[in-house]
Amino acid sequence: EEEGPGTFDGFAGNLALNRKPFMDRLKLEFHFNYYLRCFILFLLLTMTYIMWLMRTKPVQSIATVHHNLAVRFDTEAAKQVSTPQEIMEYLDRFITESYRMAPALVDGNTFNSVDFFRCMDPDVHDVCELKYWSFPIDRPLDANYVDVGMIEKDTLSPNNTQQSRWDCSHADPKENCIARGPGSRFEDPSLQRKTFGLLPEDPIILRPRTDFMLASGVVLSPLIITRRAPLKPCSGFGNTYNDEILGAGRCSPNEPCSPDKVSSFADAKLNSRSGRRQSFFFTYGQEVLKCVDRGKEATTFNDTSWSAWATWADMNLGRPLTPELHQGSLYFWKFVSSIADIQAPLDVAFPRNLCDAFNQSHGYKDLKEKVCSTPGVCQDPMRRKSHPMWAEPFSTSGYSGSRECSMRKYWSDAYLGQDRDQRRNTWLDIQTTELTAAVVLITPQPEDHPDLLTLFKVSFFISQYGEIEAVEYMETSARKTTSWYVLLGVTTVFALLYWWFSFKVHRPAKKYFRMTMDSLIVILILTHMYASLIFEILPPAFDRGMMAAFRVNTQDSYFHTCMGIEDFTIILGRLREVAFATCLLIFVRFLVHLKVHPRLALLTLTIEDCLGETFNFMINMVLINVCLAYVAQITFGEARPEYKNMDRALWQMTLMFTGDQVAPTDDGVPPLLYLLFIIVSVSVVVIALLNFLLAI
């Protein structure tokens, strides 16, 4: 039958059905539905893991504490230090600021022993420095009045606690227990008031002066740590200068010296008696130049620092310190209350009949002007072992009120009255490779906010050729909240579900790369979380370690706790690196997941298209920057610190590429050679490479 104009074929002509868009649509919907559950689980896993990371530490609060510490301790000034004198100046400020931030008598918690009467003396400021409290020794009518005289006599009252832990009759008596009872010399029946301070049940109750207004407080005395290099014989010109030119350390008073190895000069005028122009010869008692090998470590160190009760041998021969092995290096350490604790006296002289001379003078300066101006009258106890100060018995020397004339007290006061630069440094000398000052701080908070415990230190490193570099270090631990543990469990569930769905979805489709990436993400997340949980539960934790040290209450326990905390912070740093790698891998996997839908896959497809050209660009940039960095180091490294080694030179080339610092702005017009280097670098790195990057 002939088809009319009203039929379908007559209206449409020859129409063929195109099934491709329909099939593409079905494939898209199948792909979307097939991978959607895995994508949703990935988003849930990422969200809970990031929430868990945010609750690991209160980052904003810790950042505030660290910023405040950097400002109070002026860490920027530490980074500008370039001389040993400036190191000591900064350490002095560090120690002083530590005590300004101490809410309590931290010396009493830290030191194994303290001179009680120096601690009570209001004129002593190198120990027991209190800003917010005072000792109740000046108000006899107060209930908590401390009778220092009774403490000096080591005498208790019958009104003191009778069943004390410090009694010798206790089930576990202390080594320095008090034997009380009828006829005891430690108890005076006529005393009506308690003697505070000799029993733990009757302690000295300090009187508040002002409120402690700071958010963070120092809980231990400052800790000084040093690493030292061994002395080695000088070679080359250093050896020639010591031996041949100066003859240093080669003469003794009892033997003739080599006339060819001494220094000399002629007098500027003729001798008034003989009319001869005199020549003067001199040499040195020890080597002028000393050489050290900072690539090695000294295993011995005798501390010759001042202390109120140091002996002549302590000050001249030194007290041997035992090094502690920490992170593969040997460290010597010491808790201090003043910069004077790591220095020693220079030329603190006074007469042997000090008491008679002191009655005629007022203060050390006046004594030097009136008495010590006569040659030979005054002597420095440091120079003579026979000086009567060293033989002065402890029973007649000290800071108690009954000992008006004490050479020891006078010597200490005169030393402490010296300027810092007039003393001899004992912990900073030619052998010092590293010198660190550290403090431990707490930031207490109420129940709704986590407590913070911070280890803060500033370290000075001295290189083989004398460069000084300051490095600040702050690490803070916070108590974990309940939500941290809850999120750990929730994230674990999502991680296992995601791994199961990924295996179920990608294995049949033979997407082995995606399956491997998902497995790696799950392994890294679980490893990071449960490693953090283990280190949170097991010692040494910040707060539990410090509490254990306070219970032991010895300097050794405090030091080892601080070092354990530092080791713990290194582990935390490694865990942060794992977290960074995990987050980076999660980001890459997220880009791959965007291919779940064509409209979301634009970024991923663009990266895939540019990947080859970008890789070629990176190769060119690295090769060019390395070549130019070597040229800059060889040519300008001696004059420009930014090119003195390869690390800095490469970083400078990177800054030039990013446009952060193309040329120096504070030196005026640079020399021609450096100007040519800038032109070449800008032409190749900035112009050529950036255009290459934009053309991709």
C-alpha positions as CSV (number, residue, x, y, z in Angstrom):
1,E,0.0,0.0,0.0
2,E,1.3,3.4,-0.9
3,E,2.2,5.6,2.1
4,G,0.4,8.9,2.3
5,P,1.7,12.2,3.5
6,G,0.1,11.7,7.0
7,T,2.0,8.6,7.9
8,F,5.0,8.7,10.3
9,D,7.6,8.0,7.6
10,G,6.1,10.6,5.4
11,F,6.3,13.2,8.1
12,A,9.7,12.3,9.5
13,G,11.5,10.8,6.7
14,N,14.0,8.0,7.4
15,L,14.5,8.3,11.2
16,A,17.1,6.0,13.0
17,L,17.1,5.5,16.8
18,N,20.4,6.7,18.5
19,R,20.9,4.7,21.6
20,K,24.4,6.2,22.7
21,P,23.1,9.1,24.8
22,F,20.7,6.7,26.5
23,M,23.5,4.1,27.2
24,D,25.9,6.9,28.4
25,R,23.1,8.0,30.8
26,L,22.7,4.5,32.1
27,K,26.4,4.1,32.6
28,L,26.6,7.4,34.4
29,E,23.8,6.6,36.8
30,F,25.2,3.1,37.4
31,H,28.7,4.6,38.0
32,F,27.3,7.2,40.3
33,N,25.2,4.8,42.3
34,Y,28.0,2.2,42.4
35,Y,30.6,4.5,43.9
36,L,28.3,6.9,45.8
37,R,28.3,4.9,49.0
38,C,32.1,4.6,49.0
39,F,32.3,8.4,48.4
40,I,29.9,9.2,51.2
41,L,31.9,6.9,53.6
42,F,35.1,8.6,52.6
43,L,33.6,12.0,53.4
44,L,32.4,10.8,56.8
45,L,35.8,9.2,57.5
46,T,37.6,12.4,56.6
47,M,35.2,14.6,58.6
48,T,35.5,12.5,61.8
49,Y,39.3,12.1,61.4
50,I,39.8,15.9,61.1
51,M,37.4,16.5,64.1
52,W,39.6,14.0,66.1
53,L,42.7,15.9,65.0
54,M,41.3,19.2,66.1
55,R,40.5,17.7,69.6
56,T,44.0,16.2,70.0
57,K,45.2,19.7,71.0
58,P,43.4,23.0,71.5
59,V,45.5,24.6,68.8
60,Q,44.2,28.2,69.3
61,S,44.8,28.1,73.0
62,I,48.3,26.7,72.6
63,A,49.2,29.2,69.9
64,T,48.2,32.0,72.4
65,V,50.4,30.6,75.1
66,H,53.3,30.2,72.8
67,H,52.9,33.7,71.4
68,N,52.8,35.1,75.0
69,L,56.0,33.2,75.9
70,A,57.8,34.4,72.8
71,V,57.0,38.0,73.7
72,R,57.8,37.7,77.4
73,F,61.1,35.9,76.9
74,D,61.9,38.0,73.8
75,T,62.9,35.2,71.6
76,E,63.4,37.6,68.7
77,A,66.2,39.2,70.7
78,A,67.8,35.8,71.2
79,K,67.9,35.2,67.4
80,Q,70.0,38.4,67.1
81,V,72.7,37.3,69.5
82,S,76.1,37.1,68.0
83,T,78.6,37.3,70.9
84,P,79.2,35.3,74.1
85,Q,78.5,38.4,76.1
86,E,75.1,38.7,74.4
87,I,74.4,35.1,75.2
88,M,75.0,35.7,78.9
89,E,72.9,38.9,78.8
90,Y,70.0,37.0,77.3
91,L,70.3,34.1,79.8
92,D,70.3,36.7,82.6
93,R,67.0,38.1,81.2
94,F,65.6,34.6,80.7
95,I,66.3,33.6,84.4
96,T,64.9,36.9,85.7
97,E,61.7,36.5,83.6
98,S,61.3,33.0,84.8
99,Y,61.1,34.1,88.4
100,R,58.7,36.9,87.4
101,M,56.4,34.1,86.1
102,A,56.9,31.9,89.1
103,P,53.7,31.9,91.3
104,A,55.4,30.1,94.2
105,L,58.8,29.5,95.8
106,V,60.0,27.3,93.0
107,D,63.5,27.0,94.5
108,G,62.1,25.2,97.4
109,N,60.5,22.6,95.0
110,T,63.6,22.3,92.8
111,F,66.8,22.4,94.7
112,N,67.9,19.5,97.0
113,S,69.3,22.0,99.5
114,V,69.1,25.8,100.1
115,D,70.8,28.0,102.7
116,F,67.8,28.8,104.9
117,F,69.2,32.0,106.3
118,R,70.1,33.3,102.9
119,C,66.6,32.4,101.8
120,M,65.2,34.4,104.7
121,D,67.5,37.4,104.2
122,P,65.5,40.2,102.4
123,D,68.8,41.6,101.0
124,V,69.6,38.3,99.1
125,H,68.1,38.2,95.6
126,D,70.0,35.3,93.9
127,V,67.9,32.6,95.6
128,C,64.3,32.3,97.0
129,E,63.2,35.2,94.9
130,L,59.5,35.9,95.7
131,K,57.3,38.4,94.0
132,Y,53.8,37.3,95.0
133,W,54.5,36.0,98.6
134,S,56.6,36.9,101.6
135,F,58.0,35.1,104.6
136,P,56.2,35.9,107.9
137,I,59.3,36.8,109.8
138,D,58.6,40.5,110.6
139,R,55.3,40.4,112.5
140,P,55.7,38.6,115.9
141,L,52.0,39.0,116.8
142,D,50.8,37.0,113.7
143,A,49.7,33.5,114.3
144,N,52.0,32.2,111.5
145,Y,55.0,34.2,112.7
146,V,58.3,32.4,112.0
147,D,60.9,32.7,114.8
148,V,64.2,32.5,112.8
149,G,66.1,32.4,116.1
150,M,64.4,29.2,117.2
151,I,65.1,27.6,113.8
152,E,68.7,28.5,114.1
153,K,68.8,26.8,117.5
154,D,66.9,23.8,115.9
155,T,64.4,23.9,118.7
156,L,60.7,23.0,118.8
157,S,57.9,23.9,121.1
158,P,55.7,21.5,123.1
159,N,52.9,23.0,121.0
160,N,54.3,21.6,117.8
161,T,52.7,18.5,116.4
162,Q,53.7,15.6,118.6
163,Q,53.1,12.7,116.2
164,S,55.2,13.9,113.3
165,R,56.5,12.0,110.3
166,W,59.9,13.6,111.0
167,D,60.2,12.2,114.5
168,C,62.9,9.6,115.1
169,S,60.2,7.4,116.8
170,H,58.2,7.2,113.5
171,A,57.9,3.7,112.0
172,D,59.9,4.9,109.0
173,P,62.3,7.5,110.4
174,K,64.1,9.9,108.1
175,E,67.9,10.2,108.0
176,N,67.8,13.7,109.6
177,C,64.9,13.0,111.9
178,I,64.3,14.9,115.2
179,A,64.7,13.0,118.5
180,R,62.1,14.5,120.8
181,G,61.2,13.5,124.3
182,P,62.1,14.3,127.9
183,G,65.4,16.1,128.1
184,S,65.7,16.4,124.3
185,R,67.9,19.3,123.1
186,F,65.5,19.7,120.2
187,E,62.6,20.8,122.4
188,D,62.2,23.7,124.8
189,P,59.4,23.2,127.3
190,S,59.3,27.0,128.0
191,L,58.3,27.9,124.4
192,Q,54.6,28.8,124.1
193,R,54.5,29.3,120.3
194,K,55.1,26.8,117.6
195,T,58.3,26.8,115.7
196,F,57.2,26.8,112.1
197,G,59.3,25.2,109.4
198,L,61.0,22.3,111.0
199,L,58.1,19.8,110.7
200,P,56.0,19.0,107.7
201,E,52.9,19.2,109.9
202,D,53.9,22.7,111.0
203,P,55.3,24.3,107.8
204,I,56.1,28.0,107.2
205,I,52.9,29.5,105.8
206,L,53.9,32.2,103.4
207,R,51.9,35.5,103.4
208,P,50.4,36.7,100.1
209,R,51.5,40.0,98.8
210,T,49.8,40.4,95.4
211,D,47.7,38.1,93.1
212,F,49.4,36.2,90.4
213,M,47.8,37.6,87.3
214,L,49.5,35.6,84.6
215,A,47.7,32.8,82.7
216,S,50.8,30.6,82.7
217,G,53.2,30.0,85.6
218,V,56.7,28.6,85.9
219,V,56.8,25.6,88.3
220,L,60.5,24.8,88.5
221,S,63.7,26.8,88.7
222,P,65.3,27.4,85.3
223,L,67.4,24.5,83.9
224,I,70.7,25.1,82.2
225,I,72.0,22.4,79.8
226,T,75.2,22.4,78.0
227,R,77.1,20.2,75.5
228,R,80.8,20.6,75.3
229,A,83.6,19.8,72.8
230,P,87.0,18.5,73.8
231,L,90.2,20.5,73.6
232,K,92.6,19.6,70.8
233,P,96.1,20.8,70.0
234,C,96.1,23.7,67.6
235,S,97.8,23.2,64.2
236,G,99.1,25.6,61.5
237,F,99.3,29.2,62.4
238,G,97.5,28.8,65.7
239,N,100.2,26.5,67.0
240,T,102.9,28.7,65.6
241,Y,101.4,31.8,67.3
242,N,101.1,30.0,70.7
243,D,104.5,28.3,70.7
244,E,106.9,30.3,68.5
245,I,105.6,33.9,68.7
246,L,104.2,34.1,72.2
247,G,105.9,31.2,73.9
248,A,102.6,30.7,75.7
249,G,102.5,28.1,78.5
250,R,106.2,27.3,78.1
251,C,107.7,29.2,81.0
252,S,107.8,28.8,84.7
253,P,109.1,31.2,87.4
254,N,111.8,28.8,88.5
255,E,113.5,28.2,85.2
256,P,115.0,30.4,82.5
257,C,112.7,30.9,79.5
258,S,113.8,30.8,75.8
259,P,114.7,34.3,74.8
260,D,113.5,33.7,71.3
261,K,110.0,32.8,72.4
262,V,108.9,35.8,74.4
263,S,107.2,39.1,73.5
264,S,108.9,42.4,74.1
265,F,108.6,46.1,73.6
266,A,110.8,49.1,74.4
267,D,109.8,51.9,76.9
268,A,108.5,55.0,75.3
269,K,111.0,57.1,77.3
270,L,114.4,56.8,78.9
271,N,114.8,55.5,82.4
272,S,115.1,58.4,84.8
273,R,117.8,56.8,86.9
274,S,120.1,55.1,84.4
275,G,119.3,57.0,81.2
276,R,118.8,53.7,79.4
277,R,115.8,52.9,77.2
278,Q,114.5,49.8,78.8
279,S,113.2,46.7,77.0
280,F,110.4,44.7,78.6
281,F,109.8,41.0,78.1
282,F,106.7,39.0,78.8
283,T,105.0,35.7,78.1
284,Y,101.8,33.8,79.1
285,G,101.2,31.2,81.7
286,Q,99.1,29.0,79.4
287,E,98.1,28.8,75.8
288,V,96.5,32.0,74.5
289,L,94.6,30.3,71.7
290,K,92.8,27.1,72.4
291,C,91.3,24.8,69.8
292,V,88.3,22.5,70.0
293,D,86.8,19.9,67.8
294,R,83.1,20.5,67.9
295,G,82.4,17.4,65.9
296,K,83.2,15.4,69.0
297,E,81.9,15.6,72.6
298,A,83.7,16.1,75.9
299,T,82.9,13.4,78.5
300,T,84.1,15.4,81.5
301,F,83.3,18.8,82.9
302,N,84.4,20.3,86.2
303,D,82.0,23.0,87.3
304,T,84.0,25.9,88.9
305,S,80.9,28.1,89.4
306,W,80.3,30.2,92.5
307,S,78.0,29.0,95.2
308,A,77.5,30.4,98.7
309,W,79.3,27.4,100.4
310,A,81.8,26.4,97.7
311,T,85.2,25.4,98.9
312,W,88.6,26.5,97.5
313,A,88.8,23.2,95.6
314,D,85.2,23.6,94.2
315,M,86.1,27.1,92.8
316,N,89.6,26.2,91.5
317,L,89.5,22.5,90.6
318,G,85.7,22.3,90.1
319,R,83.0,19.8,91.0
320,P,82.9,17.0,88.4
321,L,79.5,16.7,86.8
322,T,78.2,13.4,85.3
323,P,77.0,13.7,81.7
324,E,73.6,12.4,80.7
325,L,73.1,10.7,77.4
326,H,70.1,12.3,75.6
327,Q,69.1,11.9,72.0
328,G,72.6,10.5,71.2
329,S,74.5,13.4,72.8
330,L,76.2,14.0,76.2
331,Y,74.7,16.8,78.2
332,F,75.7,18.4,81.5
333,W,72.9,20.1,83.4
334,K,72.2,22.3,86.4
335,F,69.2,24.1,87.9
336,V,70.0,27.7,88.7
337,S,68.3,30.6,90.5
338,S,70.6,33.3,89.2
339,I,73.0,34.0,86.4
340,A,75.6,34.1,89.1
341,D,75.2,30.3,89.5
342,I,77.0,29.8,86.1
343,Q,79.7,32.3,86.7
344,A,82.7,32.8,89.2
345,P,84.3,35.7,90.9
346,L,87.1,37.8,89.5
347,D,89.3,39.9,91.8
348,V,87.0,39.9,94.8
349,A,89.7,40.8,97.4
350,F,89.5,41.9,101.0
351,P,91.9,42.1,104.0
352,R,92.6,39.1,106.2
353,N,91.5,41.2,109.3
354,L,88.1,41.8,107.6
355,C,86.1,42.4,110.7
356,D,88.3,45.3,112.0
357,A,88.5,46.8,108.5
358,F,84.8,46.4,107.9
359,N,84.0,48.4,111.0
360,Q,85.8,51.3,109.5
361,S,84.1,51.1,106.1
362,H,80.6,50.9,104.6
363,G,80.3,48.5,101.7
364,Y,82.8,46.8,99.4
365,K,83.5,49.9,97.3
366,D,84.3,52.0,100.4
367,L,86.5,49.2,101.7
368,K,88.5,49.0,98.5
369,E,89.1,52.8,98.5
370,K,90.1,53.0,102.2
371,V,91.8,49.8,103.0
372,C,92.6,47.8,99.8
373,S,94.3,50.7,98.1
374,T,97.5,49.8,100.0
375,P,99.3,47.1,98.0
376,G,99.4,43.7,99.6
377,V,96.8,44.3,102.3
378,C,93.8,42.7,100.5
379,Q,93.8,39.3,99.0
380,D,91.5,37.4,96.7
381,P,90.4,34.2,98.4
382,M,90.2,32.5,95.0
383,R,94.0,32.8,94.5
384,R,95.2,31.6,97.9
385,K,94.1,28.3,99.5
386,S,95.5,29.6,102.8
387,H,93.1,32.6,102.9
388,P,91.3,32.5,106.3
389,M,87.9,32.6,104.6
390,W,88.3,29.0,103.5
391,A,89.1,27.9,107.1
392,E,86.2,29.9,108.5
393,P,83.9,27.3,110.2
394,F,80.3,27.1,109.1
395,S,79.2,27.7,112.7
396,T,80.6,31.2,112.6
397,S,79.9,32.1,109.0
398,G,76.7,32.7,107.2
399,Y,73.6,35.0,106.9
400,S,72.0,34.4,110.3
401,G,71.5,37.4,112.5
402,S,74.0,36.2,115.2
403,R,76.9,36.2,112.8
404,E,77.6,39.9,112.1
405,C,81.1,39.5,110.7
406,S,81.4,36.7,108.2
407,M,84.1,36.6,105.5
408,R,82.0,34.1,103.5
409,K,79.0,36.4,103.6
410,Y,81.1,39.4,102.6
411,W,82.7,37.5,99.8
412,S,79.4,36.4,98.4
413,D,77.8,39.8,98.7
414,A,80.8,41.4,97.0
415,Y,80.6,38.8,94.2
416,L,76.9,39.2,93.7
417,G,77.4,43.0,93.6
418,Q,79.6,42.8,90.6
419,D,78.3,43.4,87.2
420,R,77.7,40.4,85.1
421,D,80.5,41.3,82.7
422,Q,83.0,41.5,85.5
423,R,82.6,37.8,86.4
424,R,84.2,34.8,84.8
425,N,81.8,32.6,82.8
426,T,82.1,29.0,83.8
427,W,79.4,27.4,81.6
428,L,80.1,29.4,78.4
429,D,83.7,29.1,77.3
430,I,85.7,27.9,74.2
431,Q,84.5,24.3,74.7
432,T,80.8,25.2,74.8
433,T,79.0,23.8,71.7
434,E,75.4,24.2,73.0
435,L,74.0,26.2,75.9
436,T,70.3,25.9,76.7
437,A,68.0,27.5,79.2
438,A,64.7,25.7,79.8
439,V,61.6,26.1,82.0
440,V,58.4,24.2,82.6
441,L,55.1,26.1,82.8
442,I,51.5,25.2,83.5
443,T,48.4,27.0,82.3
444,P,45.7,25.9,84.8
445,Q,42.1,26.0,83.7
446,P,38.7,25.1,85.2
447,E,36.9,21.8,84.4
448,D,35.4,23.0,81.0
449,H,38.8,23.9,79.6
450,P,41.9,21.6,79.2
451,D,45.0,22.3,81.3
452,L,48.2,23.0,79.4
453,L,51.7,21.9,80.4
454,T,54.5,23.6,78.4
455,L,58.2,22.9,78.0
456,F,59.9,26.1,76.8
457,K,63.6,26.4,76.0
458,V,66.0,28.6,74.1
459,S,69.2,27.0,72.8
460,F,72.4,28.6,71.5
461,F,74.5,26.6,69.1
462,I,78.1,27.6,68.4
463,S,79.6,26.2,65.2
464,Q,83.2,25.1,64.6
465,Y,84.0,28.6,63.3
466,G,82.2,30.6,65.9
467,E,78.8,31.3,64.4
468,I,76.1,31.6,67.1
469,E,72.6,30.4,66.2
470,A,69.6,30.7,68.6
471,V,66.7,28.2,68.4
472,E,63.5,28.5,70.4
473,Y,61.6,25.4,71.2
474,M,58.0,25.2,72.7
475,E,55.9,22.1,73.1
476,T,52.6,21.9,74.9
477,S,50.5,19.0,76.1
478,A,46.8,19.2,76.9
479,R,44.5,16.8,78.8
480,K,42.4,14.9,76.4
481,T,38.6,15.4,76.6
482,T,36.0,12.6,76.5
483,S,35.0,13.7,72.9
484,W,38.6,12.8,71.8
485,Y,38.1,9.2,72.9
486,V,34.6,9.0,71.4
487,L,35.7,10.4,68.0
488,L,38.6,7.9,68.0
489,G,36.0,5.0,68.2
490,V,33.7,6.6,65.6
491,T,36.6,7.2,63.2
492,T,37.7,3.6,63.7
493,V,34.2,2.3,62.7
494,F,34.1,4.5,59.6
495,A,37.7,3.5,58.6
496,L,36.9,-0.2,58.7
497,L,33.6,0.3,56.8
498,Y,35.3,2.4,54.2
499,W,38.0,-0.2,53.7
500,W,35.4,-3.0,53.4
501,F,33.3,-1.0,50.8
502,S,36.4,0.0,48.9
503,F,37.5,-3.6,48.7
504,K,34.0,-4.7,47.7
505,V,33.7,-2.0,45.0
506,H,37.2,-1.8,43.5
507,R,38.3,-5.4,43.4
508,P,35.7,-6.6,40.9
509,A,36.4,-3.6,38.7
510,K,40.1,-4.3,39.0
511,K,40.8,-0.7,40.3
512,Y,43.8,-1.9,42.2
513,F,45.4,1.6,42.5
514,R,42.4,3.0,44.2
515,M,42.0,0.0,46.5
516,T,45.7,0.3,47.5
517,M,45.3,4.0,48.1
518,D,42.2,3.5,50.3
519,S,44.0,0.7,52.2
520,L,47.0,2.9,52.9
521,I,44.7,5.8,54.1
522,V,43.0,3.5,56.5
523,I,46.3,2.0,57.8
524,L,47.7,5.5,58.3
525,I,44.6,6.8,60.1
526,L,44.4,3.8,62.5
527,T,48.2,3.9,63.1
528,H,48.1,7.6,64.0
529,M,45.1,7.3,66.2
530,Y,46.1,4.3,68.2
531,A,49.8,5.3,68.5
532,S,48.5,8.6,70.0
533,L,46.3,6.6,72.3
534,I,49.1,4.4,73.4
535,F,51.4,7.3,74.1
536,E,48.5,9.1,75.9
537,I,48.1,6.1,78.3
538,L,51.6,4.9,78.8
539,P,54.4,7.1,80.5
540,P,56.1,9.4,80.1
541,A,53.0,11.7,79.7
542,F,53.5,15.3,80.4
543,D,51.3,15.8,83.5
544,R,51.8,12.3,85.0
545,G,55.6,12.6,84.6
546,M,55.7,15.9,86.3
547,M,53.5,14.8,89.2
548,A,55.7,11.7,89.7
549,A,58.8,14.0,89.8
550,F,57.1,16.3,92.3
551,R,56.5,13.3,94.6
552,V,60.1,12.3,94.4
553,N,61.2,15.9,94.7
554,T,64.9,15.7,93.6
555,Q,66.8,17.6,91.0
556,D,67.6,14.3,89.2
557,S,63.9,13.4,89.0
558,Y,63.1,16.8,87.6
559,F,65.8,16.7,85.0
560,H,65.0,13.2,83.8
561,T,61.3,14.1,83.6
562,C,62.1,17.2,81.5
563,M,64.3,15.1,79.2
564,G,61.6,12.5,79.1
565,I,59.0,15.1,78.1
566,E,61.3,16.3,75.4
567,D,61.7,12.8,74.1
568,F,57.9,12.5,74.2
569,T,57.5,15.7,72.2
570,I,59.8,14.3,69.5
571,I,57.4,11.3,69.3
572,L,54.5,13.8,69.0
573,G,56.4,15.6,66.2
574,R,56.7,12.3,64.3
575,L,53.0,11.7,64.8
576,R,52.3,15.1,63.4
577,E,54.3,14.2,60.4
578,V,52.2,11.0,60.0
579,A,49.1,13.2,60.3
580,F,50.4,15.5,57.6
581,A,51.1,12.6,55.2
582,T,47.7,11.1,55.9
583,C,45.9,14.4,55.3
584,L,47.9,14.9,52.1
585,L,47.0,11.4,50.9
586,I,43.3,12.0,51.8
587,F,43.4,15.2,49.7
588,V,44.8,13.3,46.7
589,R,42.1,10.5,47.2
590,F,39.5,13.2,47.4
591,L,40.5,14.5,44.0
592,V,40.2,11.0,42.6
593,H,36.8,10.6,44.2
594,L,35.6,13.7,42.4
595,K,35.5,11.6,39.2
596,V,32.3,10.1,40.6
597,H,30.4,12.7,38.5
598,P,31.6,14.5,35.3
599,R,30.8,17.9,36.6
600,L,32.8,17.3,39.7
601,A,35.7,15.8,37.8
602,L,36.8,18.9,35.9
603,L,39.6,19.7,38.4
604,T,40.8,16.1,38.5
605,L,40.8,15.8,34.7
606,T,42.6,19.2,34.3
607,I,45.4,18.0,36.7
608,E,45.7,14.7,34.8
609,D,46.0,16.5,31.4
610,C,48.7,18.8,32.8
611,L,50.6,16.3,34.8
612,G,53.2,15.5,32.2
613,E,54.0,19.1,31.4
614,T,54.0,20.0,35.1
615,F,56.6,17.2,35.8
616,N,58.8,18.5,33.0
617,F,58.5,22.0,34.4
618,M,59.5,20.9,37.9
619,I,62.6,19.1,36.4
620,N,63.7,22.2,34.6
621,M,63.1,24.5,37.6
622,V,65.1,22.2,40.0
623,L,68.0,21.8,37.6
624,I,68.2,25.6,36.9
625,N,67.8,26.5,40.6
626,V,70.5,24.0,41.7
627,C,72.9,25.3,39.1
628,L,72.3,29.0,40.0
629,A,72.5,28.2,43.7
630,Y,76.0,26.6,43.2
631,V,77.1,29.7,41.3
632,A,75.8,32.0,44.0
633,Q,77.3,30.1,46.8
634,I,80.8,30.0,45.2
635,T,80.7,33.6,44.0
636,F,78.8,35.5,46.8
637,G,78.7,33.0,49.8
638,E,81.5,34.8,51.7
639,A,79.9,38.2,51.6
640,R,76.2,37.4,51.6
641,P,74.8,35.1,54.4
642,E,71.8,34.1,52.3
643,Y,74.2,32.1,50.0
644,K,76.7,30.8,52.6
645,N,75.6,27.2,52.2
646,M,73.6,25.2,49.7
647,D,70.4,25.1,51.8
648,R,70.2,28.9,52.1
649,A,71.1,29.4,48.4
650,L,68.4,27.1,47.2
651,W,65.9,28.8,49.5
652,Q,66.9,32.2,48.2
653,M,66.4,30.9,44.6
654,T,62.9,29.7,45.6
655,L,62.1,33.2,47.1
656,M,63.3,34.7,43.8
657,F,61.0,32.4,41.8
658,T,57.9,33.2,43.9
659,G,58.7,36.9,43.7
660,D,59.0,37.2,47.5
661,Q,62.6,38.6,47.2
662,V,64.0,39.1,43.8
663,A,66.8,41.5,44.8
664,P,68.1,42.9,48.1
665,T,66.4,46.2,49.0
666,D,68.6,47.5,51.9
667,D,72.1,47.6,50.3
668,G,71.5,50.2,47.7
669,V,72.7,49.3,44.2
670,P,74.5,45.9,44.3
671,P,77.9,45.4,42.8
672,L,78.1,44.7,39.0
673,L,78.8,41.0,39.4
674,Y,75.8,40.5,41.7
675,L,73.6,42.7,39.4
676,L,74.5,40.4,36.5
677,F,73.6,37.3,38.5
678,I,70.2,38.9,39.4
679,I,69.6,39.7,35.7
680,V,70.4,36.1,34.6
681,S,68.2,34.7,37.4
682,V,65.3,36.9,36.7
683,S,65.5,36.2,33.0
684,V,65.7,32.4,33.4
685,V,63.9,31.6,36.6
686,V,61.2,34.3,36.8
687,I,60.5,35.2,33.1
688,A,61.2,32.0,31.2
689,L,60.0,29.4,33.8
690,L,56.9,31.4,34.7
691,N,55.9,31.8,31.1
692,F,56.5,28.1,30.6
693,L,54.2,27.4,33.6
694,L,51.5,29.7,32.3
695,A,51.7,28.1,28.9
696,I,50.8,24.6,30.2
